[in-house]
């Protein structure tokens, strides 16, 4: 499913780039050419997403015993950098046009192309975002964010072209391009921060951590008396959970093993799938950071 969704994004961006390049050339509009650059960035991002989801789906091997899921986060970071670089190019061209001036023509063609582009990107981004949520793919989620940004920037450019056509004020065209560049910077920074957090093994969100602790505290087996060293992280669309579970003195290994496996299944279900590692420990006094399940 992830590969089909990424392929749809690639096909859509390719078609829109061709349309925008033709329209930008015919109209001499820097805003439309800016949109073509924006879509080109999205195309590269879509290709990166397509390749990364294929690699991420490869099973663990001898050199990558934890799998290849983090390649999606690397892809998301690369996409963010592309966005930021593209925004600099766009801003430079827009400022140059504001200083040197310019003249647009055949704006009706440009208005039609940009309107079609906005609608197409909104539709495709919805499909890609839905695929990203279903699979938990950060690469697809990043791609959807690019497409939504492209749709919004297309609407800004559309309004600008209509104003240029009705008022004749040529400065509006490069000014719109600068607004697009600013919106791209915001999106790029957000994606980079998010991808960086995962690559640095940032803990899972609070709501997911609470689901984990809730599952542990809901254990009905009196053999479990506490837990500590709860650690969580994410790699691509996969979540990892490590926790030390403390058992009452006299608990058999078989019983502890059964309880641990039941807890693994409960946590995995609560998170929509996760790799859960539980370390079994005997009864002892509570350590710093350790939580008792029988505190009064």
C-alpha positions in Angstrom: 0.0 0.0 0.0 2.8 2.4 0.9 4.5 1.9 -2.5 1.2 2.5 -4.4 0.5 5.7 -2.5 4.0 7.0 -3.1 3.8 6.2 -6.8 0.5 8.2 -7.1 2.4 11.2 -5.6 5.2 10.8 -8.1 2.9 10.6 -11.1 0.8 13.6 -9.9 3.9 15.8 -9.3 5.4 14.9 -12.7 2.3 16.0 -14.6 1.9 19.2 -12.6 5.5 20.2 -13.2 5.1 20.0 -16.9 1.9 22.0 -16.8 3.5 24.7 -14.6 6.7 25.0 -16.7 4.6 25.5 -19.8 2.3 28.0 -18.2 5.2 29.9 -16.5 7.0 30.1 -19.8 3.9 31.4 -21.7 2.9 33.9 -19.0 6.4 35.0 -17.9 5.1 34.8 -14.3 7.8 34.3 -11.7 5.0 33.1 -9.3 4.1 30.3 -11.7 7.7 29.3 -12.2 8.1 29.4 -8.5 5.3 26.9 -8.3 7.1 24.7 -10.9 10.2 24.8 -8.7 8.0 23.9 -5.7 6.5 21.0 -7.5 10.0 19.9 -8.6 11.0 19.7 -5.0 7.9 17.7 -4.2 8.7 15.3 -7.1 12.2 14.7 -5.7 10.6 14.3 -2.2 8.0 11.8 -3.6 10.8 9.8 -5.3 12.7 9.7 -2.1 9.6 8.6 -0.2 9.0 5.9 -2.9 12.5 4.5 -2.5 12.5 4.8 1.3 9.3 2.9 1.9 10.6 0.1 -0.3 13.9 -0.1 1.7 12.0 0.3 5.0 9.9 -2.8 4.2 12.9 -5.0 3.8 13.3 -7.5 6.6 16.1 -7.3 9.2 19.4 -8.7 8.1 22.8 -9.5 9.6 24.0 -5.9 9.4 20.6 -4.3 10.3 19.2 -6.5 13.1 16.6 -3.8 14.0 15.4 -3.5 10.4 15.5 -0.7 8.0 12.6 1.5 9.1 14.8 4.5 10.0 15.5 5.1 6.4 12.0 6.7 6.2 13.1 9.3 8.8 16.3 9.9 6.9 14.1 10.5 3.8 11.9 12.9 5.7 14.9 14.9 6.8 16.3 15.0 3.3 12.9 16.2 2.0 12.9 19.0 4.6 16.4 20.1 3.5 15.2 20.1 -0.1 12.3 22.3 0.8 14.6 24.8 2.6 17.0 25.0 -0.3 14.1 25.4 -2.8 12.7 28.3 -0.7 16.1 30.1 -1.0 16.0 29.8 -4.8 12.4 31.0 -5.0 13.1 34.0 -2.7 16.2 35.0 -4.7 14.3 35.0 -8.0 11.3 36.9 -6.5 13.5 39.6 -5.1 15.4 39.9 -8.4 12.0 40.4 -10.2 10.9 43.0 -7.6 14.1 45.0 -8.2 14.4 44.7 -11.9 10.6 44.6 -12.7 8.9 42.3 -15.3 5.8 41.9 -17.3 3.3 39.0 -17.3 1.1 37.9 -20.2 -1.6 35.3 -21.1 -2.6 35.2 -17.5 -5.8 33.3 -18.3 -3.7 30.2 -19.1 -1.7 30.6 -15.9 -4.9 31.0 -13.8 -6.4 27.8 -15.2 -3.2 25.8 -14.7 -2.7 26.9 -11.1 -6.4 26.4 -10.2 -6.2 22.8 -11.5 -2.9 22.3 -9.7 -4.4 23.4 -6.3 -7.3 21.0 -6.7 -5.2 18.1 -7.8 -2.7 18.5 -4.9 -5.5 18.7 -2.4 -7.0 15.5 -3.6 -3.7 13.6 -3.9 -2.4 14.9 -0.5 -5.6 13.6 1.1 -4.9 10.1 -0.4 -1.2 10.2 0.6 -2.0 11.4 4.1 -4.6 8.7 4.6 -2.0 6.1 3.5 0.6 7.6 5.8 -1.8 7.4 8.8 -2.8 3.8 8.1 0.8 2.6 7.7 2.4 5.0 10.2 4.9 6.0 7.5 6.8 9.2 8.2 8.0 9.4 4.6 4.4 9.4 3.3 3.3 11.8 6.0 6.1 14.2 5.0 5.1 13.8 1.3 1.5 14.6 2.1 2.7 17.7 4.0 4.6 18.9 0.9 1.6 18.4 -1.3 -0.7 20.3 1.1 1.9 23.2 1.2 2.0 23.1 -2.6 -1.8 23.3 -2.7 -1.9 26.3 -0.3 0.9 28.1 -2.2 -1.0 27.5 -5.5 -4.0 29.2 -4.0 -1.8 32.2 -3.0 -0.4 32.3 -6.5 -3.9 32.0 -8.0 -5.2 35.0 -6.0 -2.0 37.0 -7.1 -2.5 36.2 -10.8 -6.2 37.3 -10.6 -5.1 40.5 -8.9 -2.4 41.2 -11.5 -4.9 40.5 -14.3 -7.5 42.8 -12.8 -5.3 45.6 -11.5 -2.2 45.4 -13.8 0.1 45.7 -10.7 3.1 43.6 -11.8 4.8 43.7 -8.4 2.1 41.4 -7.0 3.5 38.4 -9.0 6.9 38.3 -7.3 5.4 39.3 -3.9 3.3 36.2 -4.1 6.4 34.2 -4.8 8.0 35.5 -1.6 4.9 34.5 0.4 5.2 31.0 -1.1 8.9 30.9 -0.1 8.0 31.8 3.5 5.4 29.1 3.8 7.8 26.6 2.4 10.4 27.5 5.1 7.9 26.9 7.8 7.0 23.5 6.5 10.6 22.5 6.0 11.6 23.5 9.5 8.8 21.5 11.0 9.6 18.4 9.0 13.3 18.6 9.9 12.6 19.0 13.6 10.2 16.0 13.5 12.6 13.8 11.6 15.5 14.8 13.8 13.6 13.9 16.9 13.1 10.3 15.7 16.7 10.0 14.5 17.9 11.0 18.0 15.7 8.3 19.5 13.2 10.7 21.0 10.7 9.1 23.3 7.2 8.3 22.1 4.5 11.0 22.7 3.0 11.3 26.2 -0.3 9.8 25.2 1.4 6.6 24.0 3.7 6.4 27.0 0.6 6.7 29.2 -1.0 3.9 27.3 2.0 1.7 28.1 2.1 2.5 31.8 -1.7 2.1 31.9 -1.3 -1.4 30.5 1.3 -2.3 33.0 -0.6 -0.9 36.0 -3.8 -2.8 34.8 -2.1 -6.1 35.2 -4.3 -8.3 37.4 -1.6 -10.8 38.3 -0.3 -10.2 41.9 3.0 -11.7 41.0 4.0 -8.3 39.4 5.0 -5.8 42.0 6.7 -3.0 40.1 8.5 -1.7 37.0 11.2 0.7 36.0 13.5 1.7 33.1 10.7 2.3 30.7 12.3 3.4 27.5 10.5 4.1 24.2 11.5 5.2 20.7 10.3 5.2 17.1 12.0 4.0 14.0 10.1 4.8 10.8 6.6 3.5 11.3 7.6 1.1 14.0 7.6 1.7 17.8 10.0 0.1 20.3 9.3 -0.3 24.0 11.7 -1.6 26.7 10.8 -2.1 30.3 12.0 -3.9 33.4 9.2 -5.8 35.2 9.7 -6.9 38.8 8.1 -10.1 40.1 7.3 -11.2 43.6 9.7 -13.6 45.3 8.7 -17.2 44.6 7.2 -16.5 41.1 8.1 -19.3 38.7 9.9 -18.6 35.5 7.0 -20.1 33.6 4.5 -17.8 35.3 6.7 -14.7 34.8 7.2 -15.6 31.1 3.5 -16.0 30.6 2.7 -12.6 32.2 5.4 -10.9 30.2 4.0 -12.2 26.9 0.5 -11.2 27.8 1.8 -7.7 28.6 3.7 -7.6 25.3 0.5 -8.4 23.4 -1.5 -5.8 25.4 1.1 -3.0 24.8 1.5 -3.9 21.1 -2.3 -3.7 20.6 -2.6 -0.4 22.5 0.0 1.2 20.2 -1.3 -0.3 17.0 1.8 -2.5 16.7 5.1 -2.3 18.6 8.3 -4.3 19.3 8.1 -4.8 23.1 11.0 -6.1 25.1 10.4 -7.0 28.8 13.3 -7.7 31.2 12.3 -10.0 34.1 13.6 -9.1 37.5 13.1 -10.7 41.0 11.7 -9.0 44.0 14.0 -6.4 45.6 13.7 -3.0 47.2 12.5 -0.2 45.0 15.2 1.5 43.1 15.3 5.2 42.1 12.8 5.7 39.3 11.1 2.4 40.0 7.3 2.3 40.3 5.4 -0.1 42.6 2.1 -1.5 41.4 0.9 -1.8 45.0 1.5 1.6 46.5 -1.1 2.7 49.0 
